[in-house]
Amino acid sequence: MKDFLKYLGSILILVGVALLALYYFGNLQSNTVLASAGIIMIIGCITHIVINRKVS
């Protein structure tokens, strides 16, 4: 379980990047996808920092 928690932030960042790729290649015109991708990436960065301080 600690191994999964260690990489949770990185997984969230990759989900955000996948949403950005979906926006780019899917020709979507809504900014909702961009906003959700940005929020997920910020949460992923914060999660990565906080969890790696506590797990290590």
N, C-alpha and C positions, 0 to 999 in steps of 0.2 A: 504494500500500500504506500510505503514511503517513496518507492520508485515512481509510482504514478503521480503522487503529489509534487515530487521534484520537477516533473515535466509538465504540470498542469498549465503554468503560465505560458510556456512555449507553445503548447497545443492551442491555447486561446488566441495567441498571436497568429498562428497559422490559419485558424478559422477566419480571423479578420482579413488576412491576405487573400484567402479563397473568396470571400465576399467581394473584395475589391476586384479580383479577376472576373468574377461573375458579372459585376457591374460593367467592366470594360468590354468583355467579349460578348455579353448578352445584349448590348445596346439598350440598357435600361435608362429611362429618363427621370427616374425618381431619386431624390436625394436621401430617401429613407435608408437605402442600402448603404450609402456612403456614411451616414451618421451612425448606423448600427455597427458597421465595420470599424469605425474610429473608436466607438465606445468599447467594443470587444477588445480591440488592441490595447487600449489604455488599461482596461481591467486586467488583461493578460500581463502587462508590464508590472503593474502593482502587485498582482498575485505572485509573479515570479520572484520579486524582491522580498516580499513578506514571508512566503513559504520557505524560500531557501535560507533565510536567516534563522527560522525556527527549526527546520529539519536538520540542518548541518550541525 
